[in-house]
């Protein structure tokens, strides 16, 4: 499979299943190829993977506060002329992905505890 066809298939897959807008100006490029996820979705996916790796660590629920930066960044960008950059989108997405996964696992552990 050529690099071009692999890139096309990954763009189609991520657009369909990750529901990413894939705007080129909000995405990273590697060797001339656009990464199939925008900077924010890339951060969320990396954060989710890091969160999965920490399944057995019991984080306090205040870790959900790490979701605030992305919510603020996206909301401010939506309602003002402010334009975020890709580095900020990546970092806020990473925080969101990690904390949402950690909170989800915390809720699952809590549910399991109460169902015993």
N, C-alpha and C positions, 0 to 999 in steps of 0.2 A: 504494500500500500504506500503510495507516495505521500510526501509531507503535505501537499495541497489537499488531497482527498481526506487525509486524517484530520486536517484543520477544519475542512468543511463539515465533516461528520461531527466533530466535537462542538463546533459552533451551533449546528442544528440541535444536537442533543441538549446542550446547556440552555439554549433558548427555549426549547420545549419543556424540559423537565425541571430546570432550575428557575425558570421564569425570569431570567435576567434580560434586561433591555439591550445589553451588549453595545451600548453607544461607544463608538471608537474614541471620542474625546474623553470618556470616563473609564477607559480601559488601558491596561499595560500592553506593551508589545515586546515580543521576544523574537529576535532575528527576523524582523519584518512581519511576523504573524501576530495578529491580535489575540490576546489571551481570551478564551471563550467566555469568561465571566468578567463583568466590570470590576473595578477596584474594590467597591464595597462588598459585592457578592464574593469576590476572592477572599477578602478578609473574613467574612462570615463563615465560609467553608473551612478556612484554616482554623478559625476559632472553634468551630464545631469539632474538628478532628482533635484539636488540643483538649477540648472538653471531654471527648470520648476517652482519651488517654487517661483522664483523671477521674474515671467513674468511681473508683473506690475511695477517693478523698472526699471527706464530708465538709463541704464549704458552708459557711454561714449564709443565711438567706440575704444578707445585705450585699452579697456579691451581685445581686440584681441591679445595684446602682451603677454597675459598669455598662448597663444598657443605655443610660441617660445620654452620654456623649453622641451616640449615633442618632438618637431621637431628636436631640437638639440640632445637630448638624443638618439633618434632613428637613426638619420643620423650618428652621431659619432659611435654608436654601429655597424651600418651596414658596415661602411667603414674602421674601425680600429679594433684593438684587444680588445678595451675597452668593458667590460661587465657590464651593469647596474645591480642594485640589485632590488628586488621586492618592497622595500619601495620607492625607487626613481621612479620606474615605476608607482606605485599607485599614488604618489603625482603629477607627471607630467600628468598622465591620468586625474586626478581629475581637474587640472587646465585647461586642454584642453577641457574636457567635459563641465565644467561650462562656460568657455569663449565662446566656439562655440555656445552653447545654448543661451547665453545672446546676442551675436552678431546676431544670427538668429532672435531672437525676436525683436531686435532693427531694423533690416532691414524690418521685417514684419510691425512694427509700422510705420516706415518711409513710406513704400509703402501705407499703409492705409491712412496716413496723406495726401499724394499726390493724392490719388484717390478720396478724398472727394470733 
